Amino acid sequence: MATPLTDQEKRKQISVRGIAGLGDVAEIKKSFNRHLHFTLVKDRNVATPRDYYFALAHTVRDHLVGRWIRTQQYYYEKDPKRIHYLSLEFYMGRTLQNTMINLGLQNACDEAIYQLGLDLEELEEIEEDAGLGNGGLGRLAACFLDSMATLGLAAYGYGIRYEFGIFNQKISNGWQLEEADDWLRYGNPWEKARPEYMLPVHFYGQVEHSSEGVKWVGTQVVLAMPYDTPVPGYKNNTVNTMRLWSAKAPNDFNLQEFNVGDYIEAVLDRNLAENISRVLYPNDNFFEGKELRLKQEYFVVAATLQDIIRRFKSSKFGCRDPVRTSFETFPDKVAIQLNDTHPALAIPELMRILVDVEKLDWDKAWDVTVKTCAYTNHTVLPEALERWPVYMFEKLLPRHLEIIYEINLRHLKKIEAVYPGDTERLRRMSLIEEGDPKRINMAHLCVVGSHAVNGVARIHSDIVKTTDFCDVEPEKFQNKTNGITPRRWLLLCNPGLADIIAEKIGEDFLTDLFQLKKLLNFIDDDAFIRDVAKVKQENKQKFAAYLEKEYKVKINPESIFDIQVKRIHEYKRQLLNCLHVITFYNRYHMAKMIIKLITSVGQVVNNDPVVGDRLKVIFLENYRVSLAEKVIPAADLSEQISTAGTEASGTGNMKFMLNGALTIGTMDGANVEMAEEAGEDNLFIFGMRVDDVEEMDKKGYNAMEYYERLPELRQVIEQIRGGYFSPNEPELFKDVVNMLLYHDRFKVFADYEAYISCQEKVNGLYKNPKEWTKKVIRNIAGSGKFSSDRTISEYAREIWGVEPSDVKIPPPNEPRE
């Protein structure tokens, strides 16, 4: 039997289709050896694997820098409208492999490293994930940066350079333990510190009103130090910038303490300022109203807007002298996209700069602000909505509170004019929620202060449009269904599948994913069906080997790899999946007992050979981008089982679809559009629709009704409640049972019967590999819509007012025109 090709060999077949030029390989080897020499400290003669990784990373970065500089020069010469994507999260993962692919260097690097006696995959595994995000929202931002560069847009990502990203998760005796993610401990070869662009950010203080205007005085200053990371487009020589801010205390921070003899304490207090960029809040779809979080949100906004305005005013590459002084053209040259409400303070901060600093009158400043800003809504869950206490603003951002009050006053006057006497509507639409304490509704601020508001899947956008705000300004509301970059989520993570697709339809699908529809021509091609199934099986074997190594669990690669990748949240209904696992186990358990009765052989052991070979459950700890790149290509079945109307979009669902997994899911988020694109018959759709959920809310959900009616469900719940899965602590899961029976907002039991029945359909189809693989091909062929290139093209044309470009900037070794 022939040895399967490695991922590296598969990528080599597609990435450039041919042998890398010998000159490129020689040049990379020379550069690698030079970097290795300077990486090693003088008293150390033996290189470590990490030394080799850094040498390779710097070698690849050398190819980026010339393109990066040339791209920025090009933008200053052409002066296009610039897009600024503001996000508190950028879940970038690893950079080395993605950069090699996008620059077309994969083959040359692979050959050079091989000739040097090293293994490229081993070096790639050394890189730390840049886990500066919780999940979908941060990974979406990363995909969008890739697409903006690939589409030739003059775009910048702005966020925070968290010293500690999303925590490292350890599972010990079944319990989660968190460890700090010290991702920078060995340094980051991809970033460039830019201290010359360090900017002051103000907090606290008081507001002074005088005939000369308004001044925010007596503030505490924290410095924002930018770190720039290059973001290469796919083979177009465009390299955009992600600029992440790090908090630094100014040298005189608290040094007045020195006058009373406590110099040491004063210097230690610098940590208070620098804590702002210390750690990512690990909250996904949950609002935590901590002062440090509010500081983070203002910090990124204040630094970013200063940077945007400096760039707007200057027009030459490297020039800092203001050329533009009028803000009339600001919205023609600047677009600001707010990724959720976290950067909402961009709206009052831009107003503060325009009114207090640049001395525009209010109406003109407001017109500029609204035309510049646009807002992406990511959730309708009430616990996720940011509602900041007014008292926190009074202390931390007193001028912004005044501005928000003024925005609200003018906003409510407009509503009053349209709906005179409707005080209830005014209360619902106010930016300020009365109560104890009073709160500022940041989603309302974003809607009022933006010219465009979009949801992230059609079903989600339709829900957003049911608000009072859409009644008043329906033209603002849009849908932009999320997408994923096919470079990372197909070519990088599943080169075998990318290669057999390229053999059939060519390579252009990597920048035009709609071309995957051509695969429908091969739906009955036995050879292609076999190739698709073979790739999946190889990916499963590889992942099974990984699981055996990391988790000491041997799983059968012939079995269904049924995978749910989600942040743990009740609305995503991991519990429904768990109930199915127990139900499935119970059915096997009966078969086991019958076999034992008939044969009277064997003994009852934990690892029963009858059940054990057919059912395994593994919780993958410390899920991250680099682990996703392993598990997604191996999945047969993708679990997308949130309660209808709760998941805004999802992007994991798209990654699984593109990589040849079938979806079992509710009609929620982007599942709805996936079913349209691939054909509903090619997904396993079950359960309540949004209308059914709303109807149930009206009449009331009674979990006991299902518990009493469904014997298998009752057995499962009694097993959990009675300690079957926790014999040493029989009452360990009583709170889970209590929640499911009496306090379940997300109606797990209501969909249990339909879910179990649908899983039986999955099992039935899986026994017919050819028909299963045909559905897989239909799903891959239907996944073209879910490219982030398509999403960003829609943002560009319909929100930002710019046109994607296929202009290829000349590489550094070619003369410019």
Secondary structure, DSSP 4 states (H G I P E B T S, - for coil): -PPPPPHHHHHHHHHTSSPPPHHHHHHHHHHHHHHHHHHS-TT--SPPHHHHHHHHHHHHHHHHHHHHHHHHHHHHHH-PPEEEEE-S-EEEE--HHHHHHHHT-HHHHHHHHHHTT--HHHHHHHSPPEEESSSHHHHHHHHHHHHHHHTT--EEEEEE--SB-SPEEEEETTEEEEE---TTTT--TT-EE-GGG-EEEEES-EEEEETTEEEEESPEEEEEEEEEEEEE-SSS--EEEEEEEEEE--TTTTGGGGGGT-HHHHHHTHHHHHGGGTB----SS-----HHHHHHHHHHHHHHHHHHHHHHH--STT--S------TTHHHHEEEEEESSTTTTHHHHHHHIIIIIS---HHHHHHHHHHHEEEE-----GGGS-EEEHHHHHHH-HHHHHHHHHHHHHHHHHHHHHSTT-HHHHHHH-SEE-SSS-EEEHHHHHHHT-SEEEESSHHHHHHHTTSHHHHH-GGGEEE----B-HIIIIIIT-HHHHHHHHHHH-SGGGT-GGGGGGGGGGTT-HHHHHHHHHHHHHHHHHHHHHHHHHH-----TTS--EE----S-GGGTHHHHHHHHHHHHHHHHHHHHHHHHHH--S---TT-HHHHTT------SS--HHHHHHHHHH-SEEEE-PPTTT----SHHHHHHHTTPEEEE-S-TTHHHHHHHH-GGGSEE-S--HHHHHHHHHH---HHHHHHH-HHHHHHHHHHHHTTT-TTSTTTTHHHHHHHHH--TT-HHHHHHHHHHHHHHHHHHHTSHHHHHHHHHHHHHTTGGGBHHHHHHHHIIIII--------PPPTTS---
